Amino acid sequence: MGENDQTYLYQKIDANGNHLKYGITKNPQTRYTSEQLAGGRLRIIGQGPRQEMLALERNLHKTLPLGPEENQAAYRSIQQRNGLKVFGVAGIALQALWLSDVAERAKQNGISVWDQILVDAYENAGYQIIYPNDQCN
């Protein structure tokens, strides 16, 4: 796979709409069989050169709760060290606090909470974001 090949950043979702994992692939149509998806789907959340999508995936793993299919022990450690992921009741409280912060920033920026989560990942990867509420000349 070449460095500039088109690569897709995806969220794997189960049949009930629950998050399972984030990943990258060159071909979303063949990444999983229908048996592996088991009624779920891939939600494409970005596309571009492989290195850029890999950087975005890493930022998602560092900052968002990991799904049950994420095999990312290193990122679980990073999240715990940064206070972003704690297991048990304390973890639920922290995630609710984090989500309320994201929701407030989304409202200020005129975008959905999910889009704010993605914006945060892009900004952490060094991209400059122009929000709908920004004045452009």
N, C-alpha and C positions, 0 to 999 in steps of 0.2 A: 504494500500500500504506500503510495507516494505521499510526500508531506503536504502537497497541495490538492490531493484528491478530495472530492466532495464527501464530507462525512456528516452524519446526522447525530444530534444529541437527542435522546429520547427518554421518556418516562414510561416504564412498564406498569400498567394498571390491570388489576384483576377484574373479573366479571362484575363485581359489585362496585367498581370505581375506586378501590383502595390502592394506594401507592405500594408498589413492590420494589422498584429499583430505578436508578438512573443509569444510563449507559450510552455508548457511542457505537455506531455501526456504519458501514459503507452502504449497506442495502437493508433498509427497514423491512422490505417485503420478504426477505429470506432469513432475517436474524433469528426468528423463532418459528417453529412449526405451529399449526393450529392446535395441536395437542399440548404443546408447551404453554401457549397462551390460555388455553382452557376457558375460552369465552371472554378473555380479557383483550387488551389491545396495547399498541405502542402509541403514545402521544408524542409527536415530533415537536420539540421545543426550541430547536436551533439547527442550523446547517451552515457549513463553511469548511475551511481547510481543517484537516485532522488535528493539527496542533492547537488551533483555537478551540475546537469542540472538546478536546481533551482537557484544556485549561478550565473551560466552563464546567465540565463534569466534575473536576477536582474541587472547584469552588462550591458546587452543590453538595458534594460529599462532606466538605468541611463545615458547612453552615446549616444544612437542613437535616431533619430527622431521617435516619437511614431506614430503608424498608427491609422487610423480612428476607428478601432475596439478595440484599447487598452483602457481599463477602468482603467487607472493608474494615478489618480489625484495626488497621492503622488510623483510619478516620474516626472510628469510635473513640480511640484514645485521644486524638486531637480535639474532638468535640468535648469530651469530658474535661480535658485540661483547660479548654477555653470556657467551660461552664455552659456550653450550648446543649449538651445532652447528658441528662442524669436519669438513671433508671428509677422506677417506682413512682410514688406519689410526688416526690420533689421534682422529678422529671416532668410530670404532667403540669405542675404549677409553673415551672420554668418555660415550658413550651407555650402555655397559655399567655404568659407575660411577653414572650418573644413575638407571638402571633399578634397580640394587641399592638405592639410597637410597629410591626410590619403593616398592620391595618391602618394605623394612624398615618404612616408615611405614604401609603397607597392613596388614601383620601386626599392628602395634601398635594400629591402629584397627579391626581385625576386618573388613576389607573386601578385595575383590579388587584386584589391581594396576591393572586398567583403571579400576575405580571410584575408586581413589586418584588416578589421573591426572585424572579428571573433577572430583574434589573440589578438587584443586589449582587447576584452571581456575576453578571457582566461587569459591573463596576469593580468588584473585587478582582476581576481578571484584567482590569486596566482600560476598559472601554469608557468613553464619554457618552452619557445618556442625555437625550433631549426629551423632556416630558411634554405631554399635550398642553399643560398649563403654562409652559415656558413661552415667552414672546420671541418669535423669530423674525428677523428683519431680512 
